Amino acid sequence: MFFSCSSQIPNSWVLRDIHSLYANIMNTKQWLKIEKSNYKYLDKLMKNELIYYRKNDFKVFQNLDKEMESINKCLNKIKSSLSKQVKLATKIKKRPNLGVFDNGQDQKKIRGLLGKKNKGNSAFNKSIKAVKLIQSLEKNSMVILENQSNYSLSLDRLITIFKKKKYRLVFIRGQVRQWNRQLKDLMHYRERLIPTLDNFNLILSEALFKSAESNYANNIINLSKRIERYNDQMDRFESYVNNLESIAGKQVKGLVYLIKEGEEKKYEKKYKKDLANYQNILKEIPKLIESV
């Protein structure tokens, strides 16, 4: 199984006002920070791989080297265009009289400026300076998005190259992000059990009130303890997944690594084992309560 290794990439820069412009800038800064960190670990790993394949398989070396060069160029272009966007945003904020972002009536028009290619900007009755600023924002955002896409494609191609060599190239952040999404779906199902558990607690209270020593009450108490253990196991698994990036990073001493197909790291084995247990518990709890 392969995971998207890069952070989530937006489809477009949708700009409604100066605040949405800064929001896009901050999101891109965060993306760049994460991916530069990933690249640091990838570059360290690839140095040895490039040395090996240069001696043993020059074609693979060329393909790997090409993608690494592409990745580096993409990050540099994104950094450069982002810096330009920051300067433009600062200029627009200091000079609201330029009318780049109009209040009220033109909001819907502005919203589409950077979403799709929009012709006839002059129809918005903006000044020449405002139109030029809008065009610059559009150009820079397109460069950023295009290079984010190319960056992601290069990472995917690296994964494919190593897959052909029977290796998995693992980006822990992407892997954990996928697992977190999977966990959220399970947690949502767990939340749906809350009314059932509340009803069980009422049954437990009634049984204790009537006779704490009866066989029926003892059975309810034992079920309650069992469910409590199950909840504790699920809580621990949720905590494990939430901290998995740090846990996995410490295990492999980095956030990007190569491993032979068919092999797994300890954190992966634990995740799969505990995930299966979590899923079984979600099925078991309703059955236990129905047996009361």
Protein Blocks (a to p, Z undefined) as FASTA:
>chain_A
ZZdfbdcddfbdcdfbfmlmmmmmmmmmmmmmmmmmmmmmmmmmmmmmmmmmmmmommlm
mmmmmmmmmmmmmmmmmmmmmmmmmmmmmmmmmmmmnomacghjlmmmmmmmmmpccehk
lmnopafklmmmmmmmmmmmmmmmmmmmmmmmmmmmmmmmmmmnopacddfklmmmmmmm
mmmmmmmmmmmmmmmmmmmmmmmmmmmmmommbmklmmmmmmmmmmmmmmmmmmmmmmmm
mmmmmmmmmmnopabdcddehiacfklmmmmmmmmmmmmmmmmmmmmmmmZZ
